[in-house]
Amino acid sequence: MAKLSAIIPTGNELHNIEGVIKSVSFADEIIVVDSFSNDGTFEIAKQLATKVIRRKYEYSASQKNWAIPQANYEWILLVDADERVTSELENEIKLLMQNPPNDIAAYWIGRNNHFMGQKVNFSGWKNDSVIRLFKRDLCAYEDRLVHSEILVNGKIGKLKNKFYHNTYVTFDKYIEKMNRYATWQSIDYDKKTGQLTPYHFILKPFWGFFKHYILQSGFRDGVVGLAIGYIQGYVILIRYIKLWLLRKNRL
């Protein structure tokens, strides 16, 4: 049976740390990578995890790429603090680790997303999947500030069961997070965006809302879907405003 290392990146996740560690308790080692939390996350992690290591946070891909080589075992399950491995997903991973195929280097895992206290069934989040189970030496995150995905040297499979994912704490904190993402995106987009025009400030934000709320049936999620649609449009607008500020050295 192949052994499994679970890696959990954290930063002020006191409300999540115990739950996420318990959800990966079946792993052979649990590594928490903490970005100098000051809310008690580090202290709880020290009690529950196999190993806790600390590093100043730069951006997600950098933090995860630094953490991956710290694992002792070839197979890694990387779980964000706001995610949980369900019992069904746990059983599937344990069964897979009994005899993992040699020709697959990583697996997509779907996510059941919850937002504002409600499961999101549409709004563009229905088929959300992430590569989180993978071989340590064959995978690494692409060097992007936001929404970096794992680059895999080999074939990719997909698991049947999903993470439980609840990224929402309060509405204000979520907006704060989206503003932070927009800042990082403005830096990423500077490399591939030409001259800024009304297309970036008007049409693209409107399309972001229209796509999530209308085309991807966000209206079927009620107020939650409406909020997701508006937030998607808002983030696009703020991204390009911040890019405009960045280019004028005002960010």
Backbone as CSV, one residue per row, in Angstrom:
resi,resn,N_x,N_y,N_z,CA_x,CA_y,CA_z,C_x,C_y,C_z
1,MET,0.850,-1.200,0.000,0.000,0.000,0.000,0.880,1.243,0.000
2,ALA,0.590,2.180,-0.910,1.357,3.423,-0.978,1.021,4.313,0.205
3,LYS,2.037,4.991,0.716,1.811,5.915,1.821,1.470,7.294,1.281
4,LEU,0.763,8.065,2.110,0.184,9.333,1.666,0.562,10.466,2.608
5,SER,1.021,11.574,2.030,1.279,12.798,2.792,0.165,13.799,2.510
6,ALA,-0.450,14.336,3.551,-1.438,15.408,3.400,-0.764,16.729,3.715
7,ILE,-0.947,17.721,2.852,-0.387,19.058,3.050,-1.531,20.055,3.160
8,ILE,-1.494,20.879,4.205,-2.543,21.871,4.434,-1.886,23.248,4.594
9,PRO,-2.030,24.158,3.620,-1.537,25.527,3.792,-2.519,26.324,4.656
10,THR,-1.992,27.120,5.585,-2.864,27.893,6.471,-2.343,29.315,6.668
11,GLY,-3.270,30.183,7.031,-2.958,31.555,7.424,-4.158,32.118,8.153
12,ASN,-4.075,32.162,9.473,-5.192,32.622,10.310,-6.477,31.847,9.983
13,GLU,-6.414,30.541,10.191,-7.536,29.641,9.886,-8.023,28.936,11.152
14,LEU,-8.105,29.658,12.253,-8.514,29.036,13.510,-9.878,28.370,13.396
15,HIS,-10.787,28.974,12.632,-12.135,28.439,12.485,-12.164,27.172,11.625
16,ASN,-11.069,26.882,10.925,-11.031,25.730,10.027,-10.033,24.644,10.421
17,ILE,-9.009,25.007,11.176,-7.844,24.137,11.298,-8.165,22.764,11.885
18,GLU,-8.958,22.708,12.929,-9.249,21.410,13.538,-10.038,20.520,12.583
19,GLY,-11.035,21.101,11.927,-11.872,20.321,11.022,-11.112,19.775,9.831
20,VAL,-10.247,20.598,9.236,-9.531,20.132,8.054,-8.502,19.069,8.411
21,ILE,-7.826,19.227,9.555,-6.851,18.208,9.953,-7.549,16.879,10.244
22,LYS,-8.673,16.933,10.935,-9.404,15.696,11.227,-9.884,15.013,9.953
23,SER,-10.191,15.785,8.928,-10.698,15.184,7.690,-9.613,14.454,6.906
24,VAL,-8.332,14.710,7.223,-7.238,13.997,6.552,-6.490,13.094,7.532
25,SER,-7.158,12.717,8.616,-6.510,11.921,9.670,-6.068,10.541,9.179
26,PHE,-6.589,10.094,8.050,-6.218,8.786,7.497,-4.860,8.817,6.798
27,ALA,-4.308,10.000,6.534,-3.015,10.115,5.857,-1.892,9.631,6.772
28,ASP,-0.793,9.194,6.165,0.336,8.682,6.939,1.140,9.802,7.588
29,GLU,1.076,10.987,7.021,1.631,12.168,7.681,0.795,13.376,7.286
30,ILE,0.694,14.314,8.203,-0.070,15.541,7.970,0.871,16.711,8.202
31,ILE,1.109,17.490,7.142,2.004,18.640,7.210,1.175,19.911,7.079
32,VAL,1.255,20.758,8.068,0.615,22.071,8.003,1.689,23.101,7.670
33,VAL,1.451,23.878,6.620,2.373,24.930,6.203,1.737,26.256,6.566
34,ASP,2.206,26.850,7.646,1.548,28.023,8.217,2.316,29.298,7.882
35,SER,1.580,30.323,7.456,2.204,31.602,7.100,2.128,32.565,8.283
36,PHE,2.684,32.118,9.417,2.803,32.924,10.631,1.449,33.465,11.109
37,SER,0.507,32.534,11.287,-0.803,32.900,11.833,-0.638,33.490,13.231
38,ASN,-1.537,34.401,13.575,-1.502,35.011,14.914,-2.839,34.868,15.637
39,ASP,-3.669,33.919,15.172,-4.990,33.753,15.777,-5.144,32.432,16.531
40,GLY,-4.044,31.706,16.698,-4.105,30.419,17.386,-4.047,29.220,16.460
41,THR,-4.057,29.457,15.139,-3.992,28.356,14.176,-2.744,27.506,14.386
42,PHE,-1.619,28.159,14.525,-0.336,27.453,14.669,-0.343,26.554,15.894
43,GLU,-0.858,27.061,17.010,-0.848,26.301,18.252,-1.725,25.048,18.156
44,ILE,-2.917,25.176,17.535,-3.792,24.015,17.365,-3.163,23.011,16.404
45,ALA,-2.581,23.512,15.325,-1.941,22.630,14.351,-0.822,21.822,14.989
46,LYS,-0.048,22.434,15.881,1.055,21.737,16.549,0.551,20.539,17.347
47,GLN,-0.672,20.647,17.852,-1.249,19.565,18.647,-1.767,18.416,17.788
48,LEU,-2.189,18.712,16.572,-2.926,17.727,15.771,-2.159,17.179,14.572
49,ALA,-1.246,17.944,14.011,-0.555,17.538,12.789,0.726,16.782,13.097
50,THR,1.212,16.051,12.107,2.494,15.369,12.235,3.636,16.368,12.298
51,LYS,3.555,17.394,11.446,4.612,18.399,11.356,4.001,19.735,10.975
52,VAL,4.482,20.814,11.596,4.052,22.164,11.244,5.292,22.965,10.875
53,ILE,5.299,23.515,9.676,6.410,24.340,9.229,5.869,25.718,8.879
54,ARG,6.715,26.737,9.049,6.250,28.110,8.868,7.076,28.807,7.794
55,ARG,6.397,29.609,7.011,7.050,30.384,5.944,6.225,31.624,5.668
56,LYS,6.866,32.725,5.454,6.158,33.957,5.122,5.404,33.775,3.807
57,TYR,4.151,34.205,3.783,3.298,34.011,2.608,3.637,35.032,1.530
58,GLU,3.861,34.549,0.321,4.030,35.417,-0.842,2.776,35.344,-1.715
59,TYR,2.529,34.145,-2.249,1.293,33.850,-2.977,1.124,32.342,-2.983
60,SER,-0.063,31.891,-3.319,-0.434,30.494,-3.114,0.510,29.514,-3.813
61,ALA,0.801,29.731,-5.094,1.638,28.790,-5.837,3.030,28.690,-5.234
62,SER,3.571,29.819,-4.829,4.898,29.820,-4.214,4.902,29.029,-2.914
63,GLN,3.873,29.242,-2.103,3.783,28.548,-0.815,3.653,27.034,-1.009
64,LYS,2.813,26.633,-1.945,2.580,25.207,-2.166,3.795,24.530,-2.802
65,ASN,4.445,25.210,-3.745,5.632,24.622,-4.368,6.773,24.467,-3.369
66,TRP,6.829,25.347,-2.397,7.830,25.214,-1.333,7.495,24.048,-0.411
67,ALA,6.203,23.829,-0.190,5.767,22.795,0.754,5.878,21.390,0.186
68,ILE,5.603,21.224,-1.093,5.522,19.883,-1.681,6.785,19.049,-1.451
69,PRO,7.983,19.590,-1.653,9.181,18.762,-1.434,9.418,18.391,0.036
70,GLN,8.689,19.030,0.967,8.854,18.712,2.389,8.208,17.372,2.756
71,ALA,7.370,16.852,1.852,6.654,15.609,2.150,7.588,14.409,2.093
72,ASN,7.372,13.473,2.988,8.191,12.262,3.035,7.758,11.208,2.027
73,TYR,6.496,11.255,1.587,5.964,10.186,0.756,5.654,10.668,-0.655
74,GLU,5.644,9.721,-1.586,5.498,10.048,-3.005,4.130,10.646,-3.327
75,TRP,3.082,10.074,-2.739,1.735,10.571,-3.033,1.352,11.660,-2.053
76,ILE,0.818,12.763,-2.612,0.441,13.922,-1.810,-1.027,14.246,-2.025
77,LEU,-1.713,14.520,-0.932,-3.075,15.054,-0.968,-2.999,16.460,-0.405
78,LEU,-3.221,17.452,-1.260,-3.147,18.844,-0.824,-4.568,19.366,-0.598
79,VAL,-4.821,19.853,0.606,-6.171,20.275,0.994,-6.100,21.684,1.561
80,ASP,-6.863,22.599,0.987,-6.945,23.941,1.551,-7.728,23.912,2.854
81,ALA,-7.504,24.916,3.691,-8.120,24.919,5.017,-9.636,24.980,4.957
82,ASP,-10.190,25.550,3.897,-11.656,25.656,3.800,-12.279,24.462,3.080
83,GLU,-11.504,23.411,2.886,-12.008,22.188,2.269,-12.036,21.057,3.293
84,ARG,-12.879,20.052,3.014,-12.944,18.866,3.868,-12.973,17.630,2.968
85,VAL,-12.216,16.606,3.388,-12.296,15.314,2.728,-13.481,14.572,3.330
86,THR,-14.488,14.292,2.535,-15.668,13.584,3.022,-15.321,12.111,3.247
87,SER,-16.180,11.407,3.960,-15.928,9.989,4.228,-15.905,9.196,2.924
88,GLU,-16.746,9.565,1.951,-16.769,8.867,0.667,-15.457,9.091,-0.101
89,LEU,-14.983,10.325,-0.083,-13.720,10.634,-0.752,-12.556,9.946,-0.042
90,GLU,-12.583,9.942,1.277,-11.552,9.246,2.046,-11.472,7.778,1.644
91,ASN,-12.607,7.107,1.581,-12.624,5.687,1.233,-12.091,5.441,-0.176
92,GLU,-12.425,6.344,-1.087,-11.951,6.198,-2.462,-10.432,6.360,-2.531
93,ILE,-9.900,7.337,-1.801,-8.448,7.562,-1.804,-7.720,6.396,-1.150
94,LYS,-8.254,5.901,-0.039,-7.622,4.765,0.643,-7.599,3.526,-0.254
95,LEU,-8.685,3.297,-0.975,-8.739,2.161,-1.890,-7.721,2.330,-3.016
96,LEU,-7.607,3.547,-3.525,-6.662,3.819,-4.599,-5.225,3.615,-4.134
97,MET,-4.922,4.014,-2.900,-3.563,3.905,-2.377,-3.148,2.458,-2.130
98,GLN,-4.108,1.544,-2.109,-3.758,0.134,-1.945,-2.972,-0.387,-3.144
99,ASN,-3.280,0.165,-4.324,-2.563,-0.263,-5.525,-2.660,0.828,-6.594
100,PRO,-1.972,1.949,-6.386,-2.089,3.062,-7.335,-1.499,2.696,-8.697
101,PRO,-2.176,3.077,-9.773,-1.671,2.754,-11.117,-0.370,3.494,-11.412
102,ASN,0.533,2.826,-12.098,1.840,3.416,-12.392,1.779,4.496,-13.451
103,ASP,0.740,4.463,-14.308,0.709,5.375,-15.450,-0.031,6.675,-15.168
104,ILE,-0.548,6.865,-13.954,-1.253,8.111,-13.617,-0.467,8.866,-12.557
105,ALA,-0.223,10.153,-12.829,0.607,10.969,-11.939,-0.211,11.887,-11.046
106,ALA,-1.494,12.083,-11.357,-2.304,13.027,-10.583,-3.783,12.762,-10.834
107,TYR,-4.609,13.299,-9.943,-6.066,13.120,-10.051,-6.797,14.441,-9.822
108,TRP,-7.779,14.686,-10.690,-8.734,15.754,-10.439,-9.684,15.318,-9.324
109,ILE,-10.038,16.260,-8.462,-11.048,16.023,-7.435,-12.079,17.149,-7.528
110,GLY,-13.343,16.796,-7.680,-14.400,17.790,-7.740,-14.661,18.416,-6.375
111,ARG,-15.391,19.530,-6.383,-15.725,20.211,-5.123,-17.210,20.563,-5.090
112,ASN,-17.854,20.182,-3.985,-19.210,20.655,-3.701,-19.070,21.987,-2.961
113,ASN,-19.395,23.074,-3.664,-19.179,24.409,-3.122,-20.377,24.908,-2.337
114,HIS,-20.086,25.570,-1.226,-21.106,26.211,-0.403,-20.743,27.689,-0.243
115,PHE,-21.749,28.544,-0.299,-21.516,29.989,-0.216,-22.701,30.643,0.474
116,MET,-22.421,31.504,1.435,-23.461,32.207,2.180,-24.456,31.226,2.802
117,GLY,-23.940,30.098,3.291,-24.770,29.119,3.988,-25.599,28.229,3.104
118,GLN,-25.303,28.193,1.810,-26.112,27.414,0.866,-25.216,26.680,-0.119
119,LYS,-25.598,25.457,-0.477,-24.882,24.754,-1.517,-25.148,25.429,-2.862
120,VAL,-24.079,25.614,-3.641,-24.200,26.254,-4.950,-24.291,25.153,-6.001
121,ASN,-25.435,25.094,-6.669,-25.666,24.046,-7.660,-25.395,24.495,-9.087
122,PHE,-25.321,25.821,-9.292,-25.133,26.345,-10.651,-24.089,27.468,-10.590
123,SER,-24.337,28.600,-11.230,-23.497,29.805,-11.126,-22.065,29.593,-11.618
124,GLY,-21.832,28.564,-12.436,-20.485,28.313,-12.929,-19.626,27.513,-11.978
125,TRP,-20.165,27.125,-10.834,-19.402,26.365,-9.842,-19.778,24.892,-9.844
126,LYS,-20.695,24.495,-10.695,-21.228,23.133,-10.670,-20.154,22.084,-10.943
127,ASN,-19.285,22.345,-11.915,-18.279,21.363,-12.326,-16.877,21.727,-11.838
128,ASP,-16.809,22.459,-10.751,-15.526,22.889,-10.194,-14.676,21.677,-9.798
129,SER,-13.451,21.607,-10.302,-12.528,20.527,-9.973,-11.119,21.078,-9.829
130,VAL,-10.320,20.415,-9.013,-8.935,20.819,-8.790,-8.054,19.564,-8.749
131,ILE,-6.804,19.700,-9.173,-5.845,18.600,-9.055,-5.235,18.679,-7.664
132,ARG,-5.539,17.692,-6.814,-5.064,17.750,-5.430,-4.431,16.442,-4.942
133,LEU,-4.588,15.380,-5.676,-3.931,14.121,-5.339,-2.925,13.857,-6.440
134,PHE,-1.636,13.808,-6.079,-0.615,13.764,-7.122,0.707,13.223,-6.582
135,LYS,1.570,12.845,-7.517,2.902,12.378,-7.170,3.831,13.573,-6.954
136,ARG,4.519,13.548,-5.843,5.363,14.670,-5.412,6.377,15.110,-6.472
137,ASP,7.052,14.167,-7.107,8.173,14.506,-7.978,7.782,14.730,-9.426
138,LEU,6.495,14.611,-9.729,6.042,14.775,-11.111,5.115,15.977,-11.296
139,CYS,4.905,16.746,-10.235,3.910,17.826,-10.297,4.413,19.074,-9.578
140,ALA,4.006,20.230,-10.093,4.305,21.513,-9.447,3.301,22.547,-9.946
141,TYR,3.053,23.554,-9.128,2.121,24.607,-9.519,2.786,25.581,-10.493
142,GLU,2.008,26.025,-11.486,2.511,27.051,-12.390,2.717,28.344,-11.611
143,ASP,3.688,29.131,-12.036,4.068,30.329,-11.288,3.151,31.498,-11.649
144,ARG,1.968,31.493,-11.028,0.999,32.584,-11.180,0.568,33.041,-9.806
145,LEU,0.201,34.302,-9.687,-0.198,34.838,-8.389,-1.582,34.351,-7.980
146,VAL,-2.475,34.139,-8.936,-3.857,33.761,-8.637,-4.279,32.612,-9.544
147,HIS,-5.093,31.708,-8.985,-5.699,30.611,-9.741,-4.659,29.790,-10.504
148,SER,-3.579,29.480,-9.839,-2.552,28.626,-10.427,-3.004,27.173,-10.354
149,GLU,-2.783,26.422,-11.428,-3.106,25.006,-11.447,-1.832,24.189,-11.496
150,ILE,-1.928,22.944,-11.122,-0.761,22.062,-11.101,-0.401,21.634,-12.525
151,LEU,0.883,21.710,-12.832,1.415,21.187,-14.082,1.876,19.757,-13.817
152,VAL,1.411,18.824,-14.629,1.613,17.402,-14.364,2.457,16.778,-15.467
153,ASN,3.504,16.101,-15.058,4.340,15.354,-15.993,3.842,13.904,-16.042
154,GLY,2.748,13.694,-16.761,2.151,12.370,-16.830,0.652,12.453,-17.045
155,LYS,0.008,11.310,-16.995,-1.440,11.236,-17.199,-2.192,11.699,-15.950
156,ILE,-3.412,12.190,-16.174,-4.256,12.675,-15.082,-5.559,11.881,-15.065
157,GLY,-5.920,11.363,-13.899,-7.204,10.694,-13.728,-8.179,11.598,-12.992
158,LYS,-9.337,11.057,-12.657,-10.328,11.828,-11.905,-11.029,10.920,-10.912
159,LEU,-11.167,11.408,-9.672,-11.871,10.650,-8.646,-13.371,10.889,-8.764
160,LYS,-14.149,9.934,-8.283,-15.606,10.035,-8.376,-16.188,10.950,-7.310
161,ASN,-15.602,10.916,-6.111,-16.149,11.686,-4.992,-15.497,13.058,-4.886
162,LYS,-16.133,13.935,-4.093,-15.745,15.346,-4.089,-15.384,15.848,-2.699
163,PHE,-14.610,16.946,-2.713,-14.394,17.716,-1.492,-15.685,18.439,-1.105
164,TYR,-15.860,18.675,0.195,-16.796,19.700,0.659,-15.983,20.980,0.739
165,HIS,-16.480,22.063,0.146,-15.729,23.313,0.080,-16.627,24.477,0.499
166,ASN,-16.194,25.190,1.539,-16.935,26.361,2.000,-15.967,27.513,2.203
167,THR,-15.843,28.343,1.181,-14.889,29.449,1.205,-15.428,30.674,1.937
168,TYR,-16.696,30.621,2.347,-17.375,31.799,2.903,-17.271,31.829,4.422
169,VAL,-16.837,32.960,4.967,-16.857,33.201,6.415,-17.882,34.291,6.715
170,THR,-17.640,35.486,6.216,-18.631,36.562,6.215,-18.558,37.245,4.854
171,PHE,-19.584,38.001,4.516,-19.594,38.664,3.216,-18.458,39.672,3.105
172,ASP,-18.214,40.423,4.188,-17.139,41.419,4.166,-15.780,40.769,3.949
173,LYS,-15.542,39.632,4.608,-14.258,38.946,4.441,-14.113,38.381,3.033
174,TYR,-15.226,37.942,2.456,-15.148,37.415,1.101,-14.810,38.525,0.107
175,ILE,-15.434,39.681,0.271,-15.121,40.820,-0.600,-13.667,41.243,-0.416
176,GLU,-13.195,41.217,0.832,-11.798,41.538,1.102,-10.871,40.572,0.361
177,LYS,-11.219,39.291,0.376,-10.441,38.280,-0.335,-10.457,38.538,-1.836
178,MET,-11.622,38.865,-2.396,-11.725,39.124,-3.822,-10.921,40.364,-4.219
179,ASN,-10.897,41.379,-3.360,-10.074,42.558,-3.630,-8.597,42.202,-3.667
180,ARG,-8.197,41.315,-2.764,-6.798,40.876,-2.729,-6.467,40.098,-4.008
181,TYR,-7.383,39.229,-4.423,-7.175,38.481,-5.662,-7.090,39.417,-6.870
182,ALA,-7.933,40.451,-6.884,-7.924,41.393,-8.003,-6.583,42.107,-8.099
183,THR,-5.996,42.416,-6.960,-4.673,43.054,-6.951,-3.636,42.137,-7.574
184,TRP,-3.640,40.870,-7.159,-2.672,39.908,-7.716,-2.935,39.663,-9.196
185,GLN,-4.220,39.592,-9.578,-4.554,39.366,-10.980,-4.068,40.517,-11.854
186,SER,-4.137,41.741,-11.334,-3.680,42.885,-12.119,-2.209,42.730,-12.497
187,ILE,-1.418,42.126,-11.621,-0.002,41.898,-11.907,0.154,40.801,-12.956
188,ASP,-0.608,39.696,-12.785,-0.569,38.626,-13.782,-1.016,39.118,-15.156
189,TYR,-2.081,39.911,-15.186,-2.665,40.340,-16.456,-1.841,41.419,-17.144
190,ASP,-0.969,42.088,-16.416,-0.142,43.128,-17.021,0.719,42.561,-18.142
191,LYS,1.082,41.282,-18.011,1.965,40.659,-18.994,1.241,40.324,-20.295
192,LYS,-0.072,40.206,-20.243,-0.791,39.728,-21.428,-1.919,40.646,-21.877
193,THR,-2.051,41.813,-21.280,-3.124,42.738,-21.629,-2.545,43.955,-22.334
194,GLY,-3.110,44.278,-23.475,-2.662,45.452,-24.209,-3.231,46.728,-23.612
195,GLN,-3.483,47.698,-24.457,-4.030,48.974,-23.999,-5.418,48.776,-23.414
196,LEU,-5.653,49.393,-22.263,-6.948,49.293,-21.601,-7.959,50.196,-22.291
197,THR,-9.151,49.634,-22.521,-10.209,50.338,-23.256,-11.529,50.142,-22.526
198,PRO,-12.612,50.796,-22.984,-13.930,50.538,-22.390,-14.325,49.062,-22.406
199,TYR,-13.773,48.302,-23.344,-14.021,46.856,-23.384,-13.649,46.200,-22.054
200,HIS,-12.525,46.609,-21.467,-12.057,46.027,-20.209,-12.881,46.517,-19.018
201,PHE,-13.294,47.778,-19.051,-13.959,48.376,-17.901,-15.484,48.215,-17.909
202,ILE,-16.060,47.969,-19.077,-17.520,47.897,-19.180,-17.988,46.521,-19.673
203,LEU,-17.523,46.135,-20.863,-18.030,44.904,-21.461,-17.590,43.648,-20.702
204,LYS,-16.313,43.565,-20.320,-15.855,42.361,-19.635,-16.519,42.171,-18.267
205,PRO,-16.663,43.216,-17.425,-17.391,43.029,-16.171,-18.845,42.602,-16.400
206,PHE,-19.503,43.227,-17.393,-20.886,42.839,-17.689,-20.946,41.381,-18.138
207,TRP,-19.988,40.968,-18.973,-19.969,39.582,-19.447,-19.750,38.620,-18.274
208,GLY,-18.901,39.008,-17.314,-18.677,38.164,-16.141,-19.971,37.897,-15.390
209,PHE,-20.759,38.947,-15.186,-22.057,38.776,-14.520,-23.006,37.948,-15.381
210,PHE,-23.111,38.291,-16.654,-24.055,37.626,-17.556,-23.740,36.133,-17.669
211,LYS,-22.462,35.800,-17.780,-22.069,34.402,-17.934,-22.478,33.581,-16.710
212,HIS,-22.149,34.089,-15.508,-22.424,33.321,-14.292,-23.920,33.302,-13.958
213,TYR,-24.588,34.445,-14.132,-25.978,34.533,-13.678,-26.979,34.005,-14.703
214,ILE,-26.702,34.236,-15.999,-27.658,33.824,-17.031,-27.209,32.523,-17.712
215,LEU,-26.055,32.542,-18.363,-25.622,31.386,-19.151,-25.368,30.153,-18.288
216,GLN,-24.831,30.371,-17.087,-24.537,29.247,-16.200,-25.592,29.080,-15.106
217,SER,-26.769,29.662,-15.359,-27.977,29.441,-14.546,-27.826,29.852,-13.088
218,GLY,-27.041,30.907,-12.831,-26.915,31.389,-11.458,-28.243,31.813,-10.855
219,PHE,-29.192,32.232,-11.693,-30.507,32.646,-11.199,-31.219,31.504,-10.477
220,ARG,-30.819,30.259,-10.793,-31.448,29.105,-10.134,-30.912,28.908,-8.712
221,ASP,-29.842,29.597,-8.366,-29.314,29.568,-6.994,-29.871,30.700,-6.141
222,GLY,-30.842,31.443,-6.653,-31.491,32.490,-5.877,-30.571,33.654,-5.557
223,VAL,-30.707,34.190,-4.339,-29.905,35.348,-3.921,-28.419,35.014,-3.961
224,VAL,-28.071,33.778,-3.607,-26.666,33.358,-3.638,-26.119,33.448,-5.064
225,GLY,-26.887,32.997,-6.041,-26.449,33.075,-7.425,-26.322,34.507,-7.906
226,LEU,-27.255,35.375,-7.472,-27.180,36.791,-7.829,-25.916,37.413,-7.250
227,ALA,-25.605,37.082,-5.995,-24.406,37.609,-5.347,-23.149,37.140,-6.074
228,ILE,-23.109,35.868,-6.447,-21.936,35.339,-7.161,-21.761,36.055,-8.494
229,GLY,-22.854,36.250,-9.227,-22.776,36.937,-10.509,-22.238,38.346,-10.381
230,TYR,-22.771,39.108,-9.424,-22.310,40.483,-9.224,-20.858,40.516,-8.777
231,ILE,-20.466,39.590,-7.895,-19.083,39.563,-7.419,-18.124,39.250,-8.562
232,GLN,-18.506,38.324,-9.454,-17.646,38.001,-10.584,-17.432,39.222,-11.472
233,GLY,-18.510,39.959,-11.739,-18.371,41.172,-12.526,-17.544,42.227,-11.814
234,TYR,-17.756,42.344,-10.507,-17.022,43.321,-9.698,-15.525,43.033,-9.705
235,VAL,-15.158,41.774,-9.554,-13.735,41.406,-9.509,-13.053,41.737,-10.835
236,ILE,-13.746,41.500,-11.946,-13.171,41.831,-13.252,-12.948,43.332,-13.370
237,LEU,-13.940,44.127,-12.955,-13.799,45.578,-13.010,-12.635,46.051,-12.144
238,ILE,-12.572,45.560,-10.905,-11.510,45.983,-9.988,-10.148,45.535,-10.506
239,ARG,-10.092,44.366,-11.136,-8.819,43.886,-11.710,-8.252,44.909,-12.681
240,TYR,-9.102,45.418,-13.589,-8.595,46.328,-14.611,-8.384,47.735,-14.071
241,ILE,-9.165,48.141,-13.081,-8.879,49.424,-12.426,-7.515,49.359,-11.752
242,LYS,-7.229,48.248,-11.089,-5.938,48.105,-10.410,-4.800,47.967,-11.415
243,LEU,-5.066,47.347,-12.559,-4.057,47.291,-13.600,-3.769,48.688,-14.135
244,TRP,-4.808,49.492,-14.319,-4.640,50.890,-14.744,-3.792,51.659,-13.731
245,LEU,-4.098,51.441,-12.438,-3.315,52.102,-11.375,-1.882,51.591,-11.364
246,LEU,-1.708,50.288,-11.557,-0.367,49.694,-11.574,0.504,50.330,-12.649
247,ARG,-0.085,50.514,-13.830,0.685,51.078,-14.947,0.997,52.553,-14.756
248,LYS,0.276,53.198,-13.875,0.566,54.597,-13.572,1.349,54.738,-12.253
249,ASN,1.815,53.584,-11.742,2.586,53.563,-10.486,1.818,54.155,-9.312
250,ARG,0.518,53.873,-9.263,-0.329,54.382,-8.183,-0.928,53.270,-7.333
251,LEU,-0.632,52.033,-7.684,-1.232,50.923,-6.956,-0.588,50.766,-5.585
